[in-house]
Amino acid sequence: MQASPIWRRSLGEPRRILFPYIGDSVGGSHISSLFLARHLPADRFVPVVGVHMHGLLDDYLGQIGVAPVELPTVDYPRMIPAWTQPLRIWSTGRRLASWLSDHEIDLVHSHDRRMHLSYAIACPKAEIPHIWHQRTPKQSAKMNEYSDRSAAILTVSDFTRDSLPERSRNRTKVVLNPFLAPADIDRSAARQRVLDAVGFQVDGPLVAYVANLDDRKDPMTFVAAAALMAKARPDVGFVMFGEARPPQADAVFAAIAKAGLAERCVHLGLRYPMEEWLTGCDVLLAPSRHEALSRTAIEALLFGLGLVASDEGGYPEIVADHPTGRLVPPADPAAFAAATLDLLGEWPPRSEIRQQVVDAVADRYGLQRHLDLVCAVYDQCLGQAQS
């Protein structure tokens, strides 16, 4: 059981919750966790967003109006036995624990591996609880060695929980990511925004890819499927969003050129807020492998788009029985193309069908449900810390 910190709060005083990030990237885990941080009940919790380095995350934080605090530079522990890296663990734990105490942090909620490992070590030294929020599948048994120090383990899907080593899995709680449906969608304006950005005009649907260009996200399957669809539907356009990560990005751009898609398939990089761009498209292709629970796939259904996704990972939990979704074998461009063309043949769906899907997704992934679950975990961990 966790001891209480020296700055123990008085009854009813809001608790300071640190959300730590490296700062060198932006992905679904950052968007989801920062969405949570910004919507915590202000009378109970004060979110403190911290970054260890300046990088891509700075731009996103600026766009959502969050001013981060600077965290100490540390040598992040690795997912290898603790006894092989005693100096790194001692140094990281000491520096971060000192920072946590100096800034009177009551609880740390981390969201990626380097932060999990670092703060699982530091928080016990600072005598505060740590919450390990696993947002990607992880099979390493070494997770037990580190997560045993955490007060709670959360994850985003049944698929992710089931991928964890047994000891960690048995104490993990599934908490689905939070979403809000846009109040009013001007699809024609959003479509024109996308077309203006890509620099081409098409009369038919727009098919989107939203993910960083790296191997696990499988952008090459999207490009290959786009090439097949382009032959069958000359009126369809293709747009890609996400960070262009070498060397995969170079291969993707070369594949687009080789397929003769340069005038119909354009990569727009990172764009925020994503709803202003995604709602201008008609169907999302999600070919990622081993995806824990794709934020963009959920947004696609929530925003009224069609969805064609890999039949593995967390995607089956998202698509379920929704009539505007399709599951296909992963890494199969022909299957992705056929399913997308089939979906486009019924597009746009009747308004009542689209609304039924939006309502079902909004109910399952509603913000209030997420807040209630997370705040209950905070209360439990902080209650243990005081006892």
N, C-alpha and C positions, 0 to 999 in steps of 0.2 A: 504493500500500500504506500502511495506517494506521501511524503512529508509535505508540510505547508511552507511556502516561501516566507521570508522575513517581512515582506510588505503585505501580509495577509489583509485582504479587503474587508471593510466593514459590511455588514448585512445590507444587501440591496445595491451596493456600489458596482457599476459595470466592470466586467473583467476584460483585460487586454489580451487579445488573441493575435498571435503572430502568424502571418502567412508568408513563409520564406520562399524565395525563388533564386535560382542561379542568375537569370537575367539575359542569357545568351540565346534564347529561343522563345517562340510563341506557338502554342498548340492548343488543342481542345482542353487539356488539363488546366492550363492557365486561364482560359476563358471561363470554364465552369467554376473553378475555385474562386476567381475574382468576382464572379457574379454572386456567389455565396457571400463573400466578404462584404460586398457593397449592400447586401440586403439583410444583414444580421440586425435583429432588433436593437436599436441604439440605446434603449434604456437598460439593456442587459449586457451587451458586449461592445467593445471598441476594437475594430479590426486594425491591425498594424501590418501594412504590406512592406516587406523588406526585400532588397536585392543584394546579392553578393558582388555583382559586376554590372556594368552598363553594357547594353546590347540591344537586340531586337525588341525585347520586352518594353524598353523605354517608350517607344513610339505608341505601343498599344496602351500603356498606362496613361500616357498623355491624352490619348483620344477618349478614354473613359473617365478622365478627370481624377486620377489617383496619383498622389505624390508619394513615392516610396521613400523609406529610410534606408540608409546604407548599412549593410551588414558586414561583419569583419571578413577579410580575406583569409580563407582556411584551405588546408590540404584535405579535400574531401575523402573520407574513408571509402573503401571499395568492398564489393560483395565477395570478399575472400575471408578466411578465418581471422578473427580479431588478433590472435596471438602472432600473426605474421606481420602486423602493422602497428605495433604498440605505440611508437612515437607519433604516428599520424593520429591515432585515436586519442591519445593523451592530449596532444596539442589542440586538436579540434574541439574536444570536449571542454578543455579549460577556457579557450578563447570565447566560445559561444556561450558557455554557462555564465561567464563574467558579463558578457553583453546582455544576456537575458535578465540577469539580476539588476544591472545598472539601469535597464529600461523598464523594470517592473512588469515583465511579461508574465501573465498568469497561466497561459497554455499555448503550445505550439501545434499548429495544424499544417503538416507538410504534404506535398502532392507529387513529388518525383523522387527517383531513387537516391540521388546524391543528397537531397535534403532529408529524406527518411533516415539514411544512415548517419548523417551528421547530427541531427537533432535527437534521434533515439539515444545517442551517446550523451549529448549535452544536457537534455532536460532533466534526467535524474540527478545530475550534478547541481543543477540550479533548483532542484526540489520542486519542479513543476511537471504537470502531465504533458505527454506528447501523443498526438493522434497521427497514426500512419494511414494515409489515404491512398490505397493502391489503385491506380488508374490504368494500369497496363497488366497483361498477364505476366506472371512470374513463376518460374518453376524451380529456382535455386533453393535447395534446402538451407542454404546459409541465411535465408530470410529469417528463419526461426531464431538464429543467434542474435539478430539485431532487434527484431520486432518484439521479442520477449520483454524488452525494456520499455515498450510503449504501453500507454494506459488503454488504448483501444486501436483496433484496426478496422478501417472502413474500405469498401470497394464499390465499384460502380455497376456490376452485373454478376449474375450467377456464373457466367462463363469465367470471369476473372477470379471470383472466389474459388471455383473448382480447380483452377490452375495452381493455387498456392500449395506449399508444403503443408502436410496434415496438421501440424501443431498450430500454425498460423491460421489455416483455414477454419479450424474448429472454433476460433474466437473472433472470426470476421463477420461484420454486419454489412449487408448490401444496402447501400443508399443511392438511389438513382439520381443522376444529375438533374439540376433544376432548369426549367425553361419557362419563358413567357411568350405566348402568341402575340404577334404584332396586332395592335388595336385596329389598324386600318391599313390595308395593303393596296397601293396604287400600282398594279401590275404593269400597266402600259408605260408608266413613267420609269419603273424599274427596268423593264425590258429595253427601253430606249437608252438608259444609262449604260447598260451592258453593251449594247450595239455601238454606242458612241466610243466606248473605251476600246473595244476590239477592232473597230475600224472597218467592219464589213456589214452588209445588210443581207438578211435572209427573210424569206416570207414565212417559213415554217418554224417549228419549235427550236428552242435552245437547250442543248444537253450539257450539263455541267459536271466538272470534277473539282472537288474541294478538299485538298490535302496537300501537305508538303511533298515535294518531289523527292522521295526517297524510296528505296527498294521495297520496304514493307507495305507502303501505300499503293504499290503496283501501278504507277501511272502509265506504264507501257501497255498494260491491258486496255486501259481507256483509249489510248491512241490507236491501237490495233482495232478495237471495236468501232471507233469513230470512222476509220478507213472503210470498214465493211458497211457501216450505215450510210456513209456518204454516197456509195454506189447505188444503194437502194432508194435513198431519199435525198435528192439534190437540194431540197428546200431546208434541210436541217443544218444548224450551226452548232459549233462546239466551243466551250470556253473553260479554261482551267484556272483555278485559284490556288494559292499556296506559296510557301517559300521555295525558291529554286535552289535546291541543295546539290552541289557537285559531289560526285561525278554524274549522278543520276540525271540531273537536269540537262546536261549536255546530250546524253543519250536520248532523252525525251524530245528535245528540240530537233535533233537529227532525224528521229523517226517521223516527226510531223512533216518535215521537209520531204523526206523520202516518199511518204505516202501521198504527196501532192495536196496536203491539207493546209498549207501556209495561209491561204486566203479564207479558210473556214474554221480553223482551230487555233485559238490564240491564248497564250498564257498571260494572265493579268497580275500575277504575284499576290501579295497579301493585300486584302481590302477590308476595311472596317467602316461601319458595322456591317457584318455579313448579310444581315437580312435585307439591306438595301440592294444587294447584288443578287443574292440567291433567289429572291422573289421575282426577279426579272427572267428567270429560267423556268423550264417546264419539267425537266426530269434530271435527277441526280444519279450519276453512276458512281458506285462506291465499291471499288475492287480491292480494297485493303485486305491484307492477310492478318489473322490473329488479332482483330480489332476488339478491344475490351468492350466499349459501348460508344459508337461513333456519335459525337455531338452533332455533326453536320447531317448525318442520316436522320436523326430525330427532328432536326430543324426542317429538313426537306418535307417530311410528312406534316409537321406542324404548320408550315407555311403554304401547304396545299400543293406541293410538287409531287411528281411520281418518283419512285425510288427503285433502283435496280442494284442489288448488293450481293456480295459474296455469301454463299450459304455456309458460313462458319463463324467462329468467334461469337461476338455479341449481336451480330446482325439479326439472327433468327428471333432474338428476344424483342427486337425493335419492330420488325416487319409483321410478325404474328399473322393475323388474318386480315390485315388491311388490304382492301381491294386495289389501292393505288401503289402497292409494293410488289416486288418480285425478287425471289432468291434464285441465284444461279451458281453453278460450280465455280470455285475461284480459279483465277488465271486462265479463263476460257473466253477469249475475245468473241468467238462466234456465238456463245451462249449469251453473253452480255448484249451483243448487237441484236440478236433475235428477240430477247426479252424486251429490250428498249423499243424496238420497232413494233412489237405487239402492244406495248403500253401506249405508244404514240398513236397507234391505230384507234385507240379508244379515248384520245385526248382532244380537248379537255373533258374530264368526266362530268357527269351531271353535278350540279352545284350541291345537291343534298348528299351525294356520295362523298364529295370532297369535304364537306362540313362534318360529316360523321367521323371521318378519319381525323380531322383537326381536333374535334372535341375529345375523341378517345385518347389521342396522344397528349393533349393538354391536361386531361385528368390524371393520366399515369405519371407524367413528368412535371406536375405542377410545382411552382416555387414554394408555396406554403407547406406542402407535404414534405419537401426537402428540408426546409427550415425547421419544421417541427422535429424531424428525426435527428438532424445535426445538433440542434440546441439541446435536445434530450441527452445526447452523448456528451456534450460539453458539461451539462449540469452534473451528470453522473461522475465524470472524471474530476471535475472541480470539487464535488462533494467528497469524493474519496481523498482528494489532496488535503482537505481541511480536517478530515477525521483522524 
